[in-house]
Amino acid sequence: MILFLYGADTFRSRQQLKKMIAKFRQDRDPQGLNTVSLDCQKEEAGKIWEQVLATPFLAEKRMVVLENLLLSKDKNLLVEMKEKIESKKLSDATVLVFWEGVDKVRGKEAENLFKCLAKEKFCQKFDLLVGAKLNSWILQEVKNRGGKIDQQAAQYLAQNVGGDMWRLDSLINQLAAYKKDVEIGLPDVQLFLDEKADDSIFNLVDAVVAGRSKEAYKMIRQQYRLGEDAQFVFAMLLRQFRILLELRDLYDREDNLPSEQLAKKLNLHPFVVKKSLVFVKKYSLEKLKTIYQRLLDLDVKTKTGQGGQLLLLDVFVGTV
């Protein structure tokens, strides 16, 4: 028997592959003596054929999983595999599973083998999910993991993460654990999606306030390489310093308040407050006021044509 799993959505194809291997072991190979997986980009042809042609050990069936065979540079291996499949020279006692994380291949030999495998009865393509299908997948996955999510939150995830199923998988796990038995809403999704960006901007803020201009310049350039512009970097800096300023002021007046109470008073998310408190305790109110005022001055100069925002931002970072 030959099975062929392929496509750009490697997360779902991997899930399917794991289910197939688990089912085979449960039904026919509980000790794992007749289940083998090989990465054909790393293994020699001899090792691959040794496993493909081996007979089951004290069992009726054997499963051999060949990953990335179509990416192998061994043209003879590809040609010979195609010939054996078409001539039906492979043993029926072996369940041969081909897994590929692509849906297009290069090279005549790879293309011919791909077409051969695509004709098999048990062939399944995993395209990247989009639109309604992606929304449905998110809703079902959250449910499978014991959580609940509203439609708006699911749509926001789909729109902002897209078909990156590996990232969606991680986010869904985090959200389900965070909310437990409570329905996941849009603010929760926005918080977790923004957390990575917040980490980067917090590091940038720390470098700016501490006067580590070289480090700050590198972080800003990294934001530009990621597709962000000077306006985004400025807006994020202004937002973070405003939060720090408000927190420092409240902290000085009511320093015994727990972070949850601080969050409620300032209408901020508890996660943001917990991260910000580290900086609030490091820098004085006057220091934060000075920096925030300089950012406001920068904004005025930009809007009144007294300089380009990118240049003014660099000057600001270098003179804090």
C-alpha positions as a Markdown table, in Angstrom:
| # | Residue | x | y | z |
|---|---|---|---|---|
| 1 | Met | 0.0 | 0.0 | 0.0 |
| 2 | Ile | 1.2 | 3.5 | -0.9 |
| 3 | Leu | 0.1 | 6.7 | 0.8 |
| 4 | Phe | 1.1 | 10.2 | -0.4 |
| 5 | Leu | 0.8 | 13.3 | 1.8 |
| 6 | Tyr | 1.9 | 16.6 | 0.5 |
| 7 | Gly | 1.3 | 20.3 | 0.3 |
| 8 | Ala | 2.3 | 23.7 | 1.7 |
| 9 | Asp | 0.3 | 23.2 | 4.9 |
| 10 | Thr | 2.9 | 21.1 | 6.7 |
| 11 | Phe | 1.2 | 21.5 | 10.0 |
| 12 | Arg | -2.0 | 19.6 | 9.0 |
| 13 | Ser | -0.1 | 17.1 | 6.9 |
| 14 | Arg | 2.2 | 16.4 | 9.9 |
| 15 | Gln | -0.9 | 15.9 | 12.1 |
| 16 | Gln | -2.3 | 13.4 | 9.6 |
| 17 | Leu | 1.0 | 11.6 | 9.4 |
| 18 | Lys | 1.2 | 11.3 | 13.2 |
| 19 | Lys | -2.4 | 9.9 | 13.3 |
| 20 | Met | -1.5 | 7.3 | 10.6 |
| 21 | Ile | 1.6 | 6.2 | 12.5 |
| 22 | Ala | -0.2 | 6.0 | 15.8 |
| 23 | Lys | -3.0 | 4.0 | 14.2 |
| 24 | Phe | -0.6 | 1.6 | 12.6 |
| 25 | Arg | 1.3 | 1.0 | 15.9 |
| 26 | Gln | -1.9 | 0.6 | 17.8 |
| 27 | Asp | -3.3 | -2.0 | 15.4 |
| 28 | Arg | -0.2 | -3.8 | 14.1 |
| 29 | Asp | 3.0 | -2.7 | 15.8 |
| 30 | Pro | 2.6 | -1.9 | 19.5 |
| 31 | Gln | 6.3 | -2.5 | 20.2 |
| 32 | Gly | 7.4 | -0.2 | 17.4 |
| 33 | Leu | 9.6 | -2.8 | 15.7 |
| 34 | Asn | 8.1 | -2.4 | 12.3 |
| 35 | Thr | 7.7 | 1.4 | 12.0 |
| 36 | Val | 10.5 | 3.4 | 10.4 |
| 37 | Ser | 10.8 | 7.0 | 9.3 |
| 38 | Leu | 13.6 | 8.3 | 7.1 |
| 39 | Asp | 14.5 | 11.8 | 5.9 |
| 40 | Cys | 15.6 | 11.1 | 2.3 |
| 41 | Gln | 17.6 | 14.3 | 2.1 |
| 42 | Lys | 19.9 | 13.0 | 4.7 |
| 43 | Glu | 20.0 | 9.2 | 4.1 |
| 44 | Glu | 21.9 | 7.3 | 1.5 |
| 45 | Ala | 20.0 | 5.4 | -1.2 |
| 46 | Gly | 21.3 | 2.1 | 0.2 |
| 47 | Lys | 19.8 | 2.8 | 3.6 |
| 48 | Ile | 16.5 | 3.8 | 2.1 |
| 49 | Trp | 16.2 | 0.7 | -0.1 |
| 50 | Glu | 17.2 | -1.5 | 2.9 |
| 51 | Gln | 14.2 | -0.2 | 4.8 |
| 52 | Val | 11.7 | -0.2 | 1.9 |
| 53 | Leu | 12.5 | -3.7 | 0.9 |
| 54 | Ala | 12.8 | -5.3 | 4.4 |
| 55 | Thr | 10.3 | -7.8 | 5.5 |
| 56 | Pro | 8.1 | -7.4 | 8.6 |
| 57 | Phe | 9.7 | -8.6 | 11.8 |
| 58 | Leu | 7.3 | -11.1 | 13.5 |
| 59 | Ala | 4.4 | -9.3 | 12.0 |
| 60 | Glu | 2.2 | -9.2 | 9.0 |
| 61 | Lys | 2.8 | -5.5 | 8.1 |
| 62 | Arg | 5.5 | -2.9 | 8.2 |
| 63 | Met | 5.3 | 0.8 | 7.8 |
| 64 | Val | 8.0 | 2.9 | 6.2 |
| 65 | Val | 7.7 | 6.7 | 6.1 |
| 66 | Leu | 9.9 | 8.4 | 3.5 |
| 67 | Glu | 10.1 | 12.2 | 4.0 |
| 68 | Asn | 11.4 | 14.7 | 1.5 |
| 69 | Leu | 12.2 | 12.1 | -1.2 |
| 70 | Leu | 11.2 | 14.5 | -3.9 |
| 71 | Leu | 13.9 | 16.9 | -2.7 |
| 72 | Ser | 16.6 | 14.3 | -2.8 |
| 73 | Lys | 19.5 | 15.0 | -5.2 |
| 74 | Asp | 19.9 | 11.3 | -6.0 |
| 75 | Lys | 18.3 | 11.2 | -9.4 |
| 76 | Asn | 18.8 | 7.4 | -9.7 |
| 77 | Leu | 16.9 | 6.9 | -6.5 |
| 78 | Leu | 13.9 | 8.9 | -7.8 |
| 79 | Val | 13.9 | 7.0 | -11.1 |
| 80 | Glu | 14.2 | 3.6 | -9.5 |
| 81 | Met | 11.4 | 4.4 | -7.0 |
| 82 | Lys | 9.1 | 5.5 | -9.8 |
| 83 | Glu | 9.8 | 2.3 | -11.8 |
| 84 | Lys | 9.2 | 0.0 | -8.8 |
| 85 | Ile | 5.9 | 1.8 | -8.0 |
| 86 | Glu | 4.6 | 1.6 | -11.6 |
| 87 | Ser | 5.7 | -2.0 | -12.0 |
| 88 | Lys | 4.2 | -2.9 | -8.6 |
| 89 | Lys | 7.4 | -4.5 | -7.4 |
| 90 | Leu | 7.0 | -3.3 | -3.9 |
| 91 | Ser | 5.8 | -5.7 | -1.3 |
| 92 | Asp | 2.2 | -5.5 | -0.2 |
| 93 | Ala | 3.4 | -6.3 | 3.4 |
| 94 | Thr | 4.9 | -2.8 | 3.5 |
| 95 | Val | 2.8 | 0.3 | 4.0 |
| 96 | Leu | 4.9 | 2.9 | 2.3 |
| 97 | Val | 4.1 | 6.5 | 3.2 |
| 98 | Phe | 5.6 | 9.4 | 1.2 |
| 99 | Trp | 5.5 | 12.8 | 3.0 |
| 100 | Glu | 6.4 | 16.1 | 1.2 |
| 101 | Gly | 6.1 | 19.6 | 2.6 |
| 102 | Val | 5.8 | 21.1 | -0.9 |
| 103 | Asp | 3.3 | 20.9 | -3.8 |
| 104 | Lys | 5.8 | 21.8 | -6.5 |
| 105 | Val | 9.2 | 20.1 | -7.3 |
| 106 | Arg | 12.1 | 20.8 | -9.6 |
| 107 | Gly | 13.9 | 18.5 | -11.9 |
| 108 | Lys | 12.6 | 15.9 | -14.4 |
| 109 | Glu | 13.1 | 12.9 | -12.2 |
| 110 | Ala | 11.3 | 14.5 | -9.2 |
| 111 | Glu | 8.5 | 15.8 | -11.4 |
| 112 | Asn | 7.9 | 12.3 | -12.9 |
| 113 | Leu | 7.9 | 10.7 | -9.5 |
| 114 | Phe | 5.5 | 13.4 | -8.2 |
| 115 | Lys | 3.0 | 12.7 | -11.0 |
| 116 | Cys | 3.3 | 9.0 | -10.3 |
| 117 | Leu | 2.5 | 9.4 | -6.6 |
| 118 | Ala | -0.3 | 11.9 | -7.3 |
| 119 | Lys | -2.1 | 9.1 | -9.2 |
| 120 | Glu | -2.2 | 6.8 | -6.1 |
| 121 | Lys | -5.6 | 6.1 | -4.6 |
| 122 | Phe | -4.5 | 7.2 | -1.1 |
| 123 | Cys | -3.1 | 10.7 | -2.1 |
| 124 | Gln | -4.0 | 13.7 | 0.0 |
| 125 | Lys | -3.0 | 17.3 | -0.7 |
| 126 | Phe | -2.8 | 19.9 | 2.1 |
| 127 | Asp | -3.3 | 23.4 | 0.8 |
| 128 | Leu | -3.0 | 26.4 | 3.1 |
| 129 | Leu | -6.4 | 27.3 | 4.6 |
| 130 | Val | -7.9 | 30.7 | 3.8 |
| 131 | Gly | -11.2 | 32.5 | 4.5 |
| 132 | Ala | -14.1 | 30.6 | 5.9 |
| 133 | Lys | -12.1 | 27.3 | 6.0 |
| 134 | Leu | -9.4 | 28.8 | 8.1 |
| 135 | Asn | -12.0 | 30.3 | 10.5 |
| 136 | Ser | -13.7 | 27.0 | 10.8 |
| 137 | Trp | -10.4 | 25.3 | 11.5 |
| 138 | Ile | -9.6 | 27.7 | 14.3 |
| 139 | Leu | -13.0 | 27.3 | 15.9 |
| 140 | Gln | -12.8 | 23.6 | 15.8 |
| 141 | Glu | -9.2 | 23.5 | 17.1 |
| 142 | Val | -10.0 | 25.7 | 20.1 |
| 143 | Lys | -13.0 | 23.4 | 20.8 |
| 144 | Asn | -10.8 | 20.3 | 20.5 |
| 145 | Arg | -8.4 | 21.7 | 23.1 |
| 146 | Gly | -11.2 | 22.3 | 25.6 |
| 147 | Gly | -11.6 | 26.1 | 25.0 |
| 148 | Lys | -14.1 | 28.5 | 23.5 |
| 149 | Ile | -13.6 | 31.4 | 21.2 |
| 150 | Asp | -16.0 | 33.9 | 19.7 |
| 151 | Gln | -16.4 | 34.5 | 16.0 |
| 152 | Gln | -14.8 | 37.9 | 16.0 |
| 153 | Ala | -11.7 | 36.7 | 17.8 |
| 154 | Ala | -11.4 | 33.7 | 15.5 |
| 155 | Gln | -11.7 | 36.0 | 12.4 |
| 156 | Tyr | -9.0 | 38.3 | 13.9 |
| 157 | Leu | -6.7 | 35.4 | 14.3 |
| 158 | Ala | -7.3 | 34.2 | 10.7 |
| 159 | Gln | -6.8 | 37.7 | 9.3 |
| 160 | Asn | -3.6 | 38.6 | 11.2 |
| 161 | Val | -1.8 | 35.2 | 11.3 |
| 162 | Gly | -3.1 | 33.8 | 8.0 |
| 163 | Gly | -2.2 | 30.3 | 7.0 |
| 164 | Asp | 0.8 | 30.0 | 9.3 |
| 165 | Met | -0.7 | 26.9 | 11.0 |
| 166 | Trp | 2.3 | 26.3 | 13.2 |
| 167 | Arg | 2.0 | 29.8 | 14.8 |
| 168 | Leu | -1.8 | 29.4 | 15.0 |
| 169 | Asp | -1.3 | 26.1 | 16.9 |
| 170 | Ser | 1.0 | 27.8 | 19.4 |
| 171 | Leu | -1.3 | 30.8 | 19.9 |
| 172 | Ile | -4.4 | 28.6 | 20.3 |
| 173 | Asn | -2.6 | 26.5 | 23.0 |
| 174 | Gln | -1.6 | 29.7 | 24.8 |
| 175 | Leu | -5.0 | 31.3 | 24.6 |
| 176 | Ala | -6.8 | 28.1 | 25.7 |
| 177 | Ala | -4.5 | 27.8 | 28.7 |
| 178 | Tyr | -4.8 | 31.5 | 29.5 |
| 179 | Lys | -8.6 | 31.6 | 29.4 |
| 180 | Lys | -9.3 | 28.1 | 30.6 |
| 181 | Asp | -13.0 | 27.7 | 30.8 |
| 182 | Val | -13.8 | 31.3 | 29.8 |
| 183 | Glu | -14.5 | 32.2 | 26.2 |
| 184 | Ile | -11.6 | 33.7 | 24.3 |
| 185 | Gly | -12.5 | 37.2 | 23.1 |
| 186 | Leu | -11.0 | 39.8 | 20.7 |
| 187 | Pro | -9.0 | 41.6 | 23.4 |
| 188 | Asp | -7.3 | 38.3 | 24.4 |
| 189 | Val | -6.3 | 37.5 | 20.8 |
| 190 | Gln | -5.0 | 41.1 | 20.3 |
| 191 | Leu | -2.9 | 40.8 | 23.4 |
| 192 | Phe | -1.2 | 37.6 | 22.4 |
| 193 | Leu | -0.6 | 38.7 | 18.9 |
| 194 | Asp | 0.9 | 42.0 | 20.0 |
| 195 | Glu | 3.0 | 40.4 | 22.7 |
| 196 | Lys | 6.0 | 39.6 | 20.5 |
| 197 | Ala | 6.0 | 43.2 | 19.1 |
| 198 | Asp | 5.7 | 44.5 | 22.7 |
| 199 | Asp | 8.7 | 42.5 | 23.7 |
| 200 | Ser | 10.8 | 44.1 | 20.9 |
| 201 | Ile | 9.5 | 47.6 | 21.7 |
| 202 | Phe | 10.1 | 47.2 | 25.4 |
| 203 | Asn | 13.7 | 46.2 | 24.6 |
| 204 | Leu | 14.0 | 49.3 | 22.4 |
| 205 | Val | 12.6 | 51.5 | 25.2 |
| 206 | Asp | 15.0 | 50.1 | 27.7 |
| 207 | Ala | 17.9 | 50.8 | 25.3 |
| 208 | Val | 16.7 | 54.4 | 24.6 |
| 209 | Val | 16.2 | 55.3 | 28.3 |
| 210 | Ala | 19.5 | 53.7 | 29.3 |
| 211 | Gly | 21.3 | 55.7 | 26.6 |
| 212 | Arg | 22.5 | 52.6 | 24.7 |
| 213 | Ser | 22.1 | 54.4 | 21.4 |
| 214 | Lys | 24.1 | 51.9 | 19.3 |
| 215 | Glu | 21.9 | 49.1 | 20.5 |
| 216 | Ala | 18.7 | 51.2 | 20.0 |
| 217 | Tyr | 19.8 | 52.0 | 16.4 |
| 218 | Lys | 20.1 | 48.3 | 15.6 |
| 219 | Met | 16.7 | 47.6 | 17.0 |
| 220 | Ile | 15.1 | 50.4 | 15.0 |
| 221 | Arg | 16.8 | 49.2 | 11.8 |
| 222 | Gln | 15.5 | 45.7 | 12.5 |
| 223 | Gln | 12.0 | 47.1 | 12.7 |
| 224 | Tyr | 12.5 | 48.8 | 9.3 |
| 225 | Arg | 13.8 | 45.5 | 7.8 |
| 226 | Leu | 10.6 | 43.8 | 9.1 |
| 227 | Gly | 8.6 | 46.3 | 7.0 |
| 228 | Glu | 7.7 | 48.9 | 9.7 |
| 229 | Asp | 8.4 | 52.6 | 9.1 |
| 230 | Ala | 9.6 | 55.5 | 11.2 |
| 231 | Gln | 6.0 | 56.5 | 12.1 |
| 232 | Phe | 5.3 | 53.0 | 13.5 |
| 233 | Val | 8.5 | 53.1 | 15.6 |
| 234 | Phe | 7.7 | 56.6 | 16.9 |
| 235 | Ala | 4.1 | 55.7 | 17.7 |
| 236 | Met | 5.2 | 52.6 | 19.6 |
| 237 | Leu | 7.8 | 54.6 | 21.6 |
| 238 | Leu | 5.3 | 57.3 | 22.4 |
| 239 | Arg | 2.7 | 54.7 | 23.5 |
| 240 | Gln | 5.2 | 52.9 | 25.8 |
| 241 | Phe | 6.6 | 56.0 | 27.3 |
| 242 | Arg | 3.1 | 57.3 | 28.0 |
| 243 | Ile | 2.3 | 54.0 | 29.8 |
| 244 | Leu | 5.5 | 54.2 | 31.8 |
| 245 | Leu | 4.9 | 57.8 | 32.7 |
| 246 | Glu | 1.4 | 57.1 | 33.9 |
| 247 | Leu | 2.5 | 54.0 | 35.9 |
| 248 | Arg | 5.4 | 55.8 | 37.5 |
| 249 | Asp | 3.2 | 58.7 | 38.6 |
| 250 | Leu | 0.6 | 56.3 | 40.1 |
| 251 | Tyr | 3.3 | 54.1 | 41.6 |
| 252 | Asp | 4.9 | 57.1 | 43.3 |
| 253 | Arg | 1.5 | 58.1 | 44.8 |
| 254 | Glu | 0.2 | 54.6 | 45.6 |
| 255 | Asp | 3.2 | 52.2 | 45.7 |
| 256 | Asn | 1.5 | 49.5 | 47.6 |
| 257 | Leu | -1.1 | 48.8 | 44.9 |
| 258 | Pro | -0.8 | 45.3 | 43.3 |
| 259 | Ser | -0.4 | 45.2 | 39.5 |
| 260 | Glu | -4.0 | 44.2 | 39.0 |
| 261 | Gln | -5.2 | 47.3 | 40.8 |
| 262 | Leu | -2.8 | 49.5 | 38.8 |
| 263 | Ala | -4.1 | 47.9 | 35.6 |
| 264 | Lys | -7.7 | 48.7 | 36.5 |
| 265 | Lys | -7.0 | 52.3 | 37.5 |
| 266 | Leu | -5.1 | 53.0 | 34.2 |
| 267 | Asn | -7.4 | 50.9 | 32.1 |
| 268 | Leu | -4.5 | 48.7 | 30.9 |
| 269 | His | -4.1 | 45.0 | 30.5 |
| 270 | Pro | -2.4 | 43.2 | 33.5 |
| 271 | Phe | 0.2 | 41.8 | 31.2 |
| 272 | Val | 1.2 | 45.2 | 30.0 |
| 273 | Val | 1.4 | 46.5 | 33.6 |
| 274 | Lys | 3.5 | 43.5 | 34.8 |
| 275 | Lys | 6.0 | 44.1 | 32.0 |
| 276 | Ser | 6.1 | 47.9 | 32.5 |
| 277 | Leu | 6.7 | 47.7 | 36.2 |
| 278 | Val | 10.2 | 46.5 | 35.7 |
| 279 | Phe | 11.0 | 49.7 | 33.8 |
| 280 | Val | 9.0 | 51.9 | 36.2 |
| 281 | Lys | 11.1 | 50.8 | 39.1 |
| 282 | Lys | 14.3 | 51.5 | 37.1 |
| 283 | Tyr | 13.7 | 55.1 | 35.9 |
| 284 | Ser | 12.5 | 58.2 | 37.8 |
| 285 | Leu | 9.4 | 60.2 | 37.0 |
| 286 | Glu | 11.5 | 63.2 | 35.9 |
| 287 | Lys | 13.6 | 61.1 | 33.5 |
| 288 | Leu | 10.4 | 59.7 | 31.9 |
| 289 | Lys | 8.8 | 63.1 | 31.7 |
| 290 | Thr | 11.9 | 64.5 | 29.9 |
| 291 | Ile | 11.9 | 61.8 | 27.4 |
| 292 | Tyr | 8.2 | 61.9 | 26.7 |
| 293 | Gln | 8.3 | 65.7 | 26.2 |
| 294 | Arg | 11.1 | 65.3 | 23.7 |
| 295 | Leu | 9.0 | 62.8 | 21.8 |
| 296 | Leu | 6.2 | 65.3 | 21.7 |
| 297 | Asp | 8.6 | 67.9 | 20.4 |
| 298 | Leu | 9.8 | 65.5 | 17.7 |
| 299 | Asp | 6.2 | 65.0 | 16.6 |
| 300 | Val | 5.7 | 68.7 | 16.3 |
| 301 | Lys | 8.8 | 69.1 | 14.2 |
| 302 | Thr | 7.8 | 66.3 | 11.9 |
| 303 | Lys | 4.3 | 67.7 | 11.4 |
| 304 | Thr | 5.6 | 71.3 | 10.8 |
| 305 | Gly | 8.2 | 70.2 | 8.2 |
| 306 | Gln | 11.2 | 70.9 | 10.4 |
| 307 | Gly | 12.8 | 67.6 | 9.5 |
| 308 | Gly | 12.1 | 64.0 | 8.3 |
| 309 | Gln | 10.8 | 61.7 | 10.9 |
| 310 | Leu | 13.4 | 59.0 | 10.3 |
| 311 | Leu | 16.3 | 61.5 | 10.8 |
| 312 | Leu | 14.7 | 63.2 | 13.8 |
| 313 | Leu | 14.1 | 59.8 | 15.4 |
| 314 | Asp | 17.8 | 59.0 | 15.0 |
| 315 | Val | 18.8 | 62.3 | 16.5 |
| 316 | Phe | 16.4 | 61.7 | 19.4 |
| 317 | Val | 17.9 | 58.2 | 20.1 |
| 318 | Gly | 21.4 | 59.5 | 19.9 |
| 319 | Thr | 20.9 | 62.4 | 22.4 |
| 320 | Val | 18.7 | 60.9 | 25.1 |
